[in-house]
């Protein structure tokens, strides 16, 4: 939806700092900007969108907002928003159930001057305090100040969909949606954390901790809030509190067909309502389509709901495809085309070409603020395509695999706990899935060894081989771990690649009601009969084409990185990674770079490329940062 930034301090504030912090996030909000300054903060130049509210306070306050207008496009939706001459808020995200909350608040005496969800947050906090967070269905990161009591309320959504970073410097609390905005503040010294680089190269990116790639810049945690005085905030005396969590069903309940149908029906109903809520917008909504079950399910439900609402326009879908020689093993266009024809949607497709990868890769790394696991070129180009149309919001399929056991490695914990009589039925069916055998056999070996030699023997063996994962972890517990770890990384990607193009990505599978329901579903209904995501397949059987529902070779968002970086981009990659300044900063010799090692995976090579590019843009700063286009400047088709 937007970008936010702000400064709350015990010492005077430079208005230039808040202006620069806002400017560098313009791609997140091209439709307008706004500022709120306390009386003592004087700008050396006019600030656009400066609101007529200058609260007298012993503390110095500056709030900024960049707007991507989606709900209530009128000036009444402008931010920072002041309410009752007391509260002020800068908010990034969407509260999808704001209509229902508005009605509830009106029933207890509240009135509203706008149709925005921002005003609903302010009234909800006034009515219910921090408990309002439990009523919100959406994605958010906001900072709300109470200028009467000199207090602040900071919160982030349950799944960390919307970003929020902060730093404490010289009795000053500084926050923003993106790290690059914090780096614009004159009091922040940009010192890259060398531990971050080592951890990234060894383990990949992480979004679970509070630490970032920069010393002193912290990540506000998911499902957390802070409510405190300005004094505590500026003195670094804050401890985010968790307001939401979910517990997995760890039962070993056997599969029952009648119950499976009930669960599938419930899943369908919850997902349909999640999609219905996420279609609320005063701008055009489309969808990202990969050709798999998850994104196809969303496209199907959007079509159904639009027809019920009497909307005549065909739905717009957006996809990256690969039809060039050498990349066709990553191409999903036959499935995309099949679904587009079956549902009569307008399919927009783009092919990422190798010649454009170097320049687009730099833009991607700059947008991300730190290196991702892959080049993310499929997602990046998909939103580049969306930006060339009149669509401002997309609904995307992120989050289903981590809740419904859609990845093949989930077969290992499933088979490790499977009764032997069930193994004989499931194993032959699972073997029909390409690449599944090694995970199934790994889990089967763990289960058999435990029965013969005991659990302690298996644990010693696994630890001796260097594996960190608990071999006896329950499938649902593993899913919850990934919901809180690897999925957050993917959610971060979704936010950055979409907002870099001024597009809002919404995720129906991350509706907290659906998440709570799926966590309660026994594992037997997620993997069954040789099928991953069995519950979802059953729910959409007969609604979507069988070629999509009962497909066993779905690739996800594939990228032909081996073709690119072992081919025409090999020399470019080597030159970027073997940058002497980068290697000196990292403390390694050129001979230690694994690009030419036969045992080095492409994933590991891409990490080196991403880290080297991040170093070039953020540490060395030897070249001007790439410009991120937005919908105000993108070419139309």
C-alpha positions as CSV (number, residue, x, y, z in Angstrom):
1,X,0.0,0.0,0.0
2,X,2.6,2.5,1.1
3,X,5.9,3.5,2.7
4,X,6.2,4.9,6.2
5,X,9.0,6.7,8.0
6,X,9.4,8.6,11.2
7,X,11.6,10.1,13.9
8,X,10.7,10.5,17.6
9,X,13.5,12.2,19.5
10,X,14.6,13.9,22.7
11,X,16.9,16.1,20.6
12,X,16.1,18.4,17.7
13,X,15.2,16.8,14.4
14,X,16.5,17.9,10.9
15,X,13.5,18.0,8.6
16,X,15.9,17.2,5.8
17,X,16.3,13.7,7.2
18,X,12.6,12.8,7.1
19,X,12.4,14.2,3.6
20,X,15.3,12.0,2.3
21,X,13.8,9.0,4.1
22,X,10.6,9.6,2.3
23,X,12.1,10.2,-1.1
24,X,14.1,7.0,-1.2
25,X,10.9,5.0,-0.7
26,X,8.9,6.8,-3.5
27,X,8.4,3.6,-5.4
28,X,6.2,2.3,-2.6
29,X,3.9,5.2,-2.8
30,X,3.9,7.2,-6.1
31,X,0.4,8.7,-5.6
32,X,1.3,11.3,-3.0
33,X,3.3,12.0,0.1
34,X,2.6,13.6,3.5
35,X,4.4,14.8,6.6
36,X,3.6,15.7,10.2
37,X,6.0,17.7,12.2
38,X,5.9,18.8,15.8
39,X,6.0,22.6,16.4
40,X,9.7,22.8,16.9
41,X,10.7,21.0,13.7
42,X,11.4,23.6,11.0
43,X,11.8,22.6,7.4
44,X,14.4,24.4,5.3
45,X,12.2,23.9,2.2
46,X,8.5,23.3,1.7
47,X,7.4,19.8,2.5
48,X,4.6,18.5,0.1
49,X,1.6,17.2,1.9
50,X,2.5,18.8,5.3
51,X,-0.7,18.4,7.4
52,X,-2.1,21.2,9.5
53,X,-1.3,19.7,12.9
54,X,1.8,20.6,14.9
55,X,1.4,19.0,18.3
56,X,3.1,20.8,21.2
57,X,5.3,18.2,22.9
58,X,8.5,18.0,24.9
59,X,9.6,15.5,22.3
60,X,10.4,16.1,18.7
61,X,8.3,14.2,16.2
62,X,8.4,13.8,12.4
63,X,6.2,11.3,10.5
64,X,6.2,10.7,6.8
65,X,4.1,8.7,4.4
66,X,4.2,7.7,0.7
67,X,0.8,6.8,-0.6
68,X,-0.2,4.1,-3.1
69,X,-3.9,4.9,-3.2
70,X,-6.0,1.7,-3.0
71,X,-8.8,2.3,-0.5
72,X,-10.6,5.7,-0.4
73,X,-8.7,7.5,-3.2
74,X,-9.9,10.9,-2.0
75,X,-7.9,13.3,0.1
76,X,-9.6,12.0,3.2
77,X,-7.4,8.9,2.9
78,X,-4.2,11.1,3.1
79,X,-1.5,10.2,5.6
80,X,-0.1,10.8,8.1
81,X,-3.7,10.9,9.5
82,X,-4.6,12.9,12.5
83,X,-7.7,11.9,14.5
84,X,-9.5,13.8,17.2
85,X,-6.6,16.3,17.4
86,X,-4.9,13.8,19.5
87,X,-3.7,10.7,17.6
88,X,-1.5,10.6,14.5
89,X,-0.6,7.6,12.5
90,X,1.5,6.6,9.5
91,X,0.4,3.2,8.3
92,X,1.4,0.7,5.6
93,X,-0.9,-2.1,4.6
94,X,-4.5,-3.0,4.5
95,X,-7.2,-4.0,7.0
96,X,-9.4,-6.1,4.8
97,X,-12.3,-6.3,7.3
98,X,-12.4,-2.6,7.9
99,X,-16.0,-2.4,6.7
100,X,-17.2,-4.8,9.4
101,X,-15.0,-3.1,12.0
102,X,-16.4,0.3,11.0
103,X,-19.9,-0.9,11.5
104,X,-19.0,-2.3,14.9
105,X,-17.4,0.9,16.0
106,X,-20.4,3.0,14.7
107,X,-22.7,0.8,16.8
108,X,-20.8,2.0,20.0
109,X,-20.9,5.6,19.0
110,X,-17.9,6.3,16.7
111,X,-18.3,8.3,13.5
112,X,-16.0,8.6,10.5
113,X,-14.9,11.3,8.1
114,X,-13.5,9.0,5.5
115,X,-14.0,5.5,4.1
116,X,-10.3,4.5,4.7
117,X,-9.1,1.6,6.8
118,X,-6.5,4.0,8.4
119,X,-9.3,5.9,10.2
120,X,-10.7,2.5,11.4
121,X,-7.3,1.7,13.0
122,X,-7.3,5.0,14.9
123,X,-10.9,4.5,16.2
124,X,-10.3,0.8,17.0
125,X,-7.3,1.7,19.1
126,X,-9.2,4.4,20.9
127,X,-12.0,1.9,21.6
128,X,-10.2,-1.3,22.4
129,X,-6.5,-0.4,23.0
130,X,-3.9,-2.9,21.9
131,X,-6.6,-5.6,21.7
132,X,-7.7,-4.1,18.5
133,X,-4.9,-6.1,16.8
134,X,-6.8,-9.3,17.4
135,X,-9.7,-7.9,15.4
136,X,-7.7,-6.9,12.4
137,X,-7.7,-9.2,9.3
138,X,-5.0,-8.0,7.0
139,X,-1.3,-6.9,6.7
140,X,0.1,-3.9,8.4
141,X,3.0,-2.0,9.9
142,X,2.1,1.2,11.6
143,X,3.3,3.7,14.2
144,X,0.6,5.6,16.1
145,X,1.4,8.5,18.4
146,X,-0.8,9.8,21.2
147,X,0.2,13.4,21.4
148,X,-1.9,13.9,24.6
149,X,-0.3,11.2,26.7
150,X,3.1,11.3,24.9
151,X,2.8,7.6,24.1
152,X,3.4,5.5,21.0
153,X,1.8,2.3,19.7
154,X,3.8,0.3,17.1
155,X,2.5,-3.0,15.5
156,X,3.3,-5.4,12.7
157,X,1.0,-8.0,11.2
158,X,0.9,-11.7,12.2
159,X,3.0,-12.9,9.4
160,X,5.4,-10.0,8.8
161,X,3.9,-9.3,5.4
162,X,4.5,-5.6,5.7
163,X,8.1,-4.5,6.6
164,X,9.2,-2.4,9.5
165,X,12.8,-1.5,10.5
166,X,14.1,0.7,13.3
167,X,17.2,2.1,15.0
168,X,18.1,3.9,18.2
169,X,20.7,6.7,17.8
170,X,21.4,9.5,20.3
171,X,18.1,9.3,22.2
172,X,16.3,9.1,18.9
173,X,13.9,6.4,17.6
174,X,14.0,6.2,13.8
175,X,11.8,3.8,11.7
176,X,11.0,3.1,8.1
177,X,9.5,0.5,5.8
178,X,12.8,-0.1,4.1
179,X,16.4,-0.2,5.4
180,X,17.6,2.1,2.6
181,X,15.4,4.8,4.2
182,X,17.1,4.5,7.5
183,X,20.5,4.7,5.8
184,X,19.5,8.2,4.6
185,X,19.3,9.5,8.1
186,X,22.3,11.7,8.9
187,X,22.8,10.2,12.4
188,X,23.0,6.6,11.2
189,X,26.4,5.2,10.3
190,X,26.1,2.4,7.8
191,X,28.3,-0.4,9.0
192,X,27.6,-3.8,7.5
193,X,27.7,-6.7,9.9
194,X,30.3,-9.2,8.8
195,X,28.5,-12.0,10.6
196,X,25.6,-11.4,8.3
197,X,27.6,-12.1,5.2
198,X,29.0,-15.4,6.6
199,X,25.6,-16.6,7.8
200,X,24.1,-15.7,4.4
201,X,26.7,-17.6,2.4
202,X,26.4,-20.7,4.6
203,X,22.7,-20.8,5.3
204,X,20.9,-18.4,3.0
205,X,18.7,-15.4,4.0
206,X,16.7,-15.3,7.2
207,X,13.8,-13.1,8.3
208,X,13.3,-14.7,11.8
209,X,15.6,-12.6,14.0
210,X,15.7,-8.9,14.8
211,X,19.2,-8.4,13.4
212,X,19.7,-7.3,9.9
213,X,22.7,-6.8,7.6
214,X,23.5,-3.5,9.3
215,X,24.8,-3.0,12.8
216,X,22.2,-1.1,14.9
217,X,19.4,-1.5,12.4
218,X,16.7,-3.9,13.7
219,X,13.7,-5.7,12.2
220,X,10.5,-5.3,14.1
221,X,9.2,-8.8,14.8
222,X,6.1,-10.4,13.4
223,X,2.8,-10.6,15.4
224,X,4.3,-8.1,17.8
225,X,3.5,-4.7,19.3
226,X,5.1,-2.0,21.5
227,X,3.0,0.4,23.6
228,X,5.1,2.7,25.6
229,X,6.0,6.3,26.5
230,X,8.1,8.5,24.3
231,X,10.7,8.5,27.1
232,X,11.0,4.7,27.0
233,X,11.0,4.7,23.2
234,X,13.8,7.1,23.0
235,X,15.9,5.5,25.7
236,X,15.8,2.1,23.9
237,X,13.7,0.7,26.7
238,X,11.3,-1.2,24.5
239,X,10.4,-4.9,24.4
240,X,8.0,-6.0,21.6
241,X,5.2,-8.3,22.9
242,X,3.7,-11.1,20.9
243,X,-0.1,-10.8,20.4
244,X,-0.8,-13.9,18.3
245,X,0.5,-17.4,17.8
246,X,-0.8,-20.7,16.5
247,X,-0.3,-24.3,17.7
248,X,-0.1,-27.2,15.4
249,X,-2.2,-30.4,15.7
250,X,0.4,-33.1,16.6
251,X,-2.0,-36.0,16.6
252,X,-1.4,-39.2,14.6
253,X,-5.0,-39.5,13.6
254,X,-5.7,-41.9,10.7
255,X,-7.3,-40.7,7.5
256,X,-11.1,-40.8,7.3
257,X,-12.7,-40.2,4.0
258,X,-15.9,-38.6,5.4
259,X,-13.9,-36.2,7.5
260,X,-11.7,-35.4,4.6
261,X,-14.7,-34.1,2.7
262,X,-15.8,-31.9,5.6
263,X,-12.3,-30.5,6.0
264,X,-12.0,-29.9,2.2
265,X,-15.3,-28.0,2.3
266,X,-14.2,-25.9,5.2
267,X,-10.9,-25.1,3.5
268,X,-12.7,-24.0,0.4
269,X,-15.1,-21.8,2.3
270,X,-12.3,-20.1,4.3
271,X,-10.2,-19.5,1.2
272,X,-13.2,-18.1,-0.7
273,X,-13.9,-15.6,2.0
274,X,-10.2,-14.7,2.2
275,X,-10.2,-14.0,-1.5
276,X,-13.5,-12.0,-1.2
277,X,-12.1,-9.8,1.5
278,X,-8.9,-9.2,-0.5
279,X,-10.8,-8.1,-3.5
280,X,-11.9,-5.0,-1.6
281,X,-10.2,-2.1,-3.4
282,X,-11.1,1.1,-5.2
283,X,-8.6,0.2,-8.0
284,X,-8.4,-2.7,-10.4
285,X,-7.3,-6.1,-9.0
286,X,-5.6,-8.9,-10.9
287,X,-3.7,-12.0,-10.0
288,X,-0.3,-13.6,-10.4
289,X,-0.6,-17.0,-12.1
290,X,2.1,-19.6,-12.1
291,X,0.1,-22.5,-13.6
292,X,0.0,-24.4,-10.3
293,X,-2.9,-25.4,-8.0
294,X,-2.5,-22.5,-5.5
295,X,-2.5,-19.6,-7.9
296,X,-5.1,-21.3,-10.1
297,X,-7.4,-21.7,-7.1
298,X,-7.2,-18.0,-6.4
299,X,-7.9,-17.2,-10.1
300,X,-11.0,-19.5,-10.0
301,X,-12.4,-17.9,-6.8
302,X,-11.8,-14.4,-8.2
303,X,-13.8,-15.3,-11.3
304,X,-16.6,-16.8,-9.2
305,X,-16.8,-13.8,-6.9
306,X,-16.7,-11.2,-9.7
307,X,-19.5,-13.0,-11.5
308,X,-21.6,-13.0,-8.3
309,X,-20.9,-9.3,-8.0
310,X,-22.0,-8.7,-11.6
311,X,-18.6,-7.5,-12.8
312,X,-18.4,-7.9,-16.5
313,X,-14.7,-7.3,-17.1
314,X,-12.5,-10.3,-17.6
315,X,-9.9,-11.0,-14.9
316,X,-6.3,-10.1,-15.7
317,X,-3.6,-12.7,-14.8
318,X,0.1,-12.2,-15.0
319,X,2.8,-14.8,-15.6
320,X,6.5,-15.3,-16.4
321,X,7.1,-17.9,-19.1
322,X,10.2,-19.4,-20.7
323,X,10.0,-20.3,-24.4
324,X,13.5,-19.6,-25.6
325,X,16.0,-22.4,-26.3
326,X,17.6,-23.7,-23.2
327,X,15.0,-22.3,-20.8
328,X,12.0,-24.4,-21.8
329,X,12.4,-26.8,-18.9
330,X,11.3,-23.9,-16.7
331,X,8.3,-23.1,-18.9
332,X,4.8,-23.4,-17.4
333,X,2.9,-21.7,-20.2
334,X,1.0,-24.8,-21.3
335,X,-0.7,-25.0,-17.9
336,X,-1.1,-21.2,-17.7
337,X,-2.7,-21.2,-21.2
338,X,-4.9,-24.2,-20.3
339,X,-6.3,-22.5,-17.2
340,X,-6.7,-19.1,-19.0
341,X,-8.8,-20.8,-21.6
342,X,-10.8,-22.9,-19.1
343,X,-11.7,-19.8,-17.0
344,X,-11.8,-17.3,-19.8
345,X,-9.3,-14.8,-18.2
346,X,-7.0,-12.4,-20.0
347,X,-3.5,-13.9,-19.7
348,X,-0.7,-11.4,-19.7
349,X,2.7,-13.1,-20.1
350,X,6.3,-11.9,-20.1
351,X,9.6,-13.8,-20.8
352,X,12.7,-12.7,-18.8
353,X,15.5,-12.6,-21.4
354,X,19.1,-13.2,-20.5
355,X,20.3,-9.9,-21.9
356,X,18.2,-8.0,-19.4
357,X,19.2,-10.0,-16.3
358,X,22.3,-8.0,-15.3
359,X,20.5,-4.6,-15.1
360,X,17.3,-6.1,-13.7
361,X,19.3,-8.1,-11.1
362,X,20.8,-4.9,-9.8
363,X,17.4,-3.3,-9.4
364,X,16.2,-6.4,-7.6
365,X,19.0,-6.4,-5.1
366,X,18.5,-2.7,-4.5
367,X,14.8,-3.2,-3.9
368,X,15.4,-6.1,-1.6
369,X,17.9,-4.2,0.7
370,X,19.9,-7.4,1.1
371,X,20.6,-10.5,-0.9
372,X,17.9,-13.1,-1.5
373,X,18.3,-16.8,-2.2
374,X,17.8,-16.7,-5.9
375,X,17.7,-14.0,-8.6
376,X,13.9,-13.9,-8.3
377,X,13.7,-13.0,-11.9
378,X,10.3,-14.7,-12.5
379,X,8.6,-12.8,-9.8
380,X,10.4,-9.6,-10.7
381,X,9.4,-9.7,-14.3
382,X,5.8,-10.7,-13.4
383,X,5.3,-7.5,-11.5
384,X,7.2,-5.5,-14.1
385,X,4.4,-6.7,-16.4
386,X,1.7,-5.8,-14.0
387,X,3.1,-2.2,-13.8
388,X,2.5,-1.8,-17.5
389,X,-1.2,-2.2,-17.1
390,X,-4.0,-0.4,-15.1
391,X,-3.9,-3.2,-12.4
392,X,-2.6,-1.9,-9.0
393,X,-3.4,-4.9,-6.7
394,X,-2.7,-8.6,-7.3
395,X,-3.8,-11.6,-5.4
396,X,-1.0,-14.2,-5.1
397,X,-0.6,-17.8,-4.0
398,X,2.1,-17.4,-1.5
399,X,1.8,-19.6,1.7
400,X,-0.1,-22.6,0.6
401,X,2.9,-25.0,0.3
402,X,4.1,-24.3,3.8
403,X,0.7,-25.1,5.3
404,X,-0.5,-27.9,3.1
405,X,2.8,-29.8,2.7
406,X,3.3,-28.9,-0.9
407,X,7.1,-29.5,-1.0
408,X,8.7,-32.9,-1.5
409,X,11.0,-32.7,1.6
410,X,7.8,-32.9,3.7
411,X,7.6,-36.5,2.7
412,X,10.5,-37.4,5.0
413,X,8.9,-36.6,8.4
414,X,5.6,-38.0,7.1
415,X,7.2,-41.4,6.3
416,X,9.4,-41.4,9.4
417,X,6.2,-41.6,11.6
418,X,4.1,-43.7,9.3
419,X,2.9,-47.1,10.5
420,X,4.4,-49.9,8.5
421,X,1.0,-51.1,7.3
422,X,0.4,-47.7,5.7
423,X,3.9,-47.6,4.1
424,X,3.0,-50.5,1.9
425,X,0.0,-48.5,0.5
426,X,1.6,-45.1,0.3
427,X,5.1,-45.7,-0.9
428,X,4.3,-47.0,-4.5
429,X,1.9,-44.1,-5.0
430,X,4.5,-41.5,-3.8
431,X,7.2,-43.0,-6.1
432,X,5.1,-41.7,-9.1
433,X,6.0,-38.1,-8.1
434,X,9.2,-37.0,-9.9
435,X,12.0,-36.6,-7.4
436,X,10.0,-37.8,-4.4
437,X,11.8,-41.1,-3.8
438,X,14.8,-39.8,-2.0
439,X,12.7,-38.0,0.6
440,X,10.3,-40.8,1.1
441,X,13.1,-43.3,1.5
442,X,15.0,-41.0,3.9
443,X,12.0,-40.9,6.1
444,X,11.3,-44.6,5.8
445,X,15.0,-45.3,6.8
446,X,14.6,-43.1,9.9
447,X,11.4,-44.8,10.9
448,X,12.8,-48.4,10.4
449,X,16.1,-47.6,12.1
450,X,14.2,-46.2,15.1
451,X,12.1,-49.4,15.4
452,X,15.2,-51.6,15.2
453,X,17.9,-49.6,17.1
454,X,15.9,-47.0,19.1
455,X,15.5,-43.3,18.9
456,X,18.7,-42.3,20.7
457,X,20.8,-44.3,18.1
458,X,19.1,-42.5,15.2
459,X,19.7,-39.1,16.9
460,X,23.4,-39.8,17.3
461,X,23.7,-41.0,13.7
462,X,21.9,-38.0,12.3
463,X,23.9,-35.5,14.4
464,X,27.1,-37.3,13.4
465,X,26.2,-36.8,9.7
466,X,25.8,-33.1,10.3
467,X,22.1,-32.8,9.9
468,X,20.4,-30.2,12.1
469,X,16.8,-31.1,11.6
470,X,15.0,-33.3,14.1
471,X,14.4,-36.6,12.2
472,X,11.4,-37.3,14.4
473,X,9.7,-33.9,14.0
474,X,5.9,-34.2,13.4
475,X,4.9,-33.0,9.9
476,X,2.6,-30.3,11.3
477,X,5.3,-29.0,13.6
478,X,7.7,-28.8,10.6
479,X,5.1,-26.9,8.6
480,X,4.7,-24.4,11.5
481,X,8.5,-24.0,11.6
482,X,8.5,-23.2,7.9
483,X,5.6,-20.9,8.3
484,X,7.7,-18.8,10.7
485,X,11.0,-19.1,8.9
486,X,11.3,-19.9,5.2
487,X,7.9,-18.6,4.3
488,X,8.8,-15.2,5.9
489,X,11.7,-15.0,3.4
490,X,9.3,-15.6,0.5
491,X,6.9,-13.1,1.9
492,X,9.7,-10.5,2.1
493,X,10.4,-11.2,-1.6
494,X,6.8,-10.7,-2.5
495,X,6.6,-7.4,-0.8
496,X,9.8,-6.1,-2.4
497,X,9.3,-7.2,-6.0
498,X,5.7,-6.0,-6.0
499,X,6.3,-2.7,-4.3
500,X,9.4,-1.9,-6.3
501,X,6.9,-1.6,-9.2
502,X,4.2,0.2,-7.1
503,X,2.0,-2.9,-7.0
504,X,0.3,-4.2,-3.9
505,X,0.5,-8.0,-3.5
506,X,-2.2,-9.6,-1.3
507,X,-2.0,-13.2,0.0
508,X,-5.3,-15.0,0.6
509,X,-3.5,-18.1,2.0
510,X,-2.2,-15.9,4.8
511,X,-5.6,-15.0,6.1
512,X,-5.1,-15.8,9.8
513,X,-8.4,-17.7,10.0
514,X,-7.2,-20.1,7.3
515,X,-3.8,-20.4,8.9
516,X,-5.4,-21.4,12.2
517,X,-7.7,-23.9,10.5
518,X,-4.9,-25.6,8.6
519,X,-2.7,-25.8,11.7
520,X,-5.5,-27.7,13.3
521,X,-5.9,-30.2,10.5
522,X,-4.3,-33.6,11.2
523,X,-1.3,-34.4,9.0
524,X,-3.1,-37.4,7.4
525,X,-5.2,-35.0,5.3
526,X,-2.3,-33.0,3.9
527,X,-0.3,-35.9,2.5
528,X,-2.5,-38.8,1.4
529,X,-2.7,-41.4,-1.4
530,X,0.6,-40.3,-3.0
531,X,-0.5,-36.7,-3.2
532,X,0.9,-33.6,-1.6
533,X,-1.6,-30.9,-0.6
534,X,-4.3,-33.5,-0.7
535,X,-6.9,-31.3,1.1
536,X,-6.5,-28.5,-1.5
537,X,-6.7,-30.9,-4.4
538,X,-9.9,-32.5,-3.1
539,X,-11.4,-29.1,-2.4
540,X,-10.9,-28.0,-6.1
541,X,-11.5,-31.3,-7.8
542,X,-14.2,-30.7,-10.3
543,X,-13.8,-27.0,-10.2
544,X,-10.4,-26.6,-11.9
545,X,-9.1,-28.8,-14.7
546,X,-7.8,-32.2,-13.6
547,X,-4.5,-31.4,-15.4
548,X,-3.9,-28.8,-12.8
549,X,-5.6,-30.3,-9.7
550,X,-4.0,-33.7,-10.0
551,X,-0.7,-32.7,-11.5
552,X,2.4,-34.2,-9.9
553,X,5.3,-32.3,-11.6
554,X,4.5,-28.7,-10.6
555,X,7.7,-26.6,-10.6
556,X,6.8,-23.5,-8.6
557,X,8.3,-20.3,-9.9
558,X,11.2,-21.8,-11.9
559,X,14.1,-19.7,-13.1
560,X,16.6,-21.0,-15.8
561,X,19.6,-19.8,-13.7
562,X,21.9,-22.7,-14.7
563,X,21.3,-21.9,-18.4
564,X,22.1,-18.2,-17.8
565,X,25.0,-18.4,-15.5
566,X,26.7,-21.4,-17.0
567,X,26.2,-19.8,-20.4
568,X,26.3,-16.2,-21.7
569,X,26.4,-14.7,-18.2
570,X,29.2,-16.8,-16.8
571,X,31.9,-14.2,-17.3
572,X,29.7,-11.4,-16.0
573,X,29.0,-13.4,-12.9
574,X,32.7,-14.1,-12.3
575,X,33.7,-10.5,-12.8
576,X,31.1,-9.3,-10.3
577,X,31.9,-11.9,-7.7
578,X,35.7,-11.6,-8.0
579,X,35.6,-7.9,-7.4
580,X,38.9,-7.3,-5.4
581,X,37.2,-4.8,-3.0
582,X,34.4,-7.3,-2.3
583,X,36.7,-10.2,-1.6
584,X,38.9,-8.0,0.6
585,X,35.9,-6.9,2.6
586,X,34.8,-10.5,2.9
587,X,38.3,-11.7,3.8
588,X,38.6,-14.4,1.2
589,X,41.0,-15.0,-1.7
590,X,39.8,-15.2,-5.3
591,X,40.8,-18.9,-5.3
592,X,38.2,-19.5,-2.5
593,X,35.3,-18.4,-4.7
594,X,33.3,-21.5,-5.6
595,X,32.2,-20.5,-9.0
596,X,34.4,-23.0,-10.8
597,X,34.1,-25.8,-8.3
598,X,32.3,-28.9,-9.6
599,X,30.7,-29.6,-6.2
600,X,29.3,-26.1,-5.8
601,X,25.5,-25.9,-6.4
602,X,24.0,-23.1,-8.5
603,X,22.1,-22.0,-5.3
604,X,25.5,-21.4,-3.6
605,X,26.9,-19.6,-6.7
606,X,23.9,-17.3,-6.8
607,X,24.4,-16.4,-3.2
608,X,27.9,-15.2,-4.0
609,X,26.5,-13.2,-6.9
610,X,23.7,-11.6,-4.8
611,X,26.1,-10.8,-2.0
612,X,28.6,-9.2,-4.3
613,X,25.9,-7.1,-6.0
614,X,24.6,-6.1,-2.6
615,X,28.1,-5.1,-1.5
616,X,28.5,-3.0,-4.7
617,X,25.3,-1.1,-4.1
618,X,25.2,-0.7,-0.4
619,X,28.7,-1.0,1.0
620,X,31.1,0.1,-1.7
621,X,28.6,2.5,-3.2
622,X,30.8,2.8,-6.3
623,X,27.8,3.5,-8.6
624,X,24.6,5.3,-8.3
625,X,21.7,3.1,-7.1
626,X,19.4,1.9,-9.9
627,X,16.1,3.8,-10.3
628,X,13.0,1.8,-9.4
629,X,10.2,2.6,-11.8
630,X,6.7,3.0,-10.5
631,X,3.2,3.0,-12.0
632,X,3.4,6.7,-12.5
633,X,6.4,6.3,-14.9
634,X,6.0,2.7,-16.3
635,X,5.3,2.4,-20.0
636,X,1.7,1.3,-20.7
637,X,0.7,-1.5,-23.1
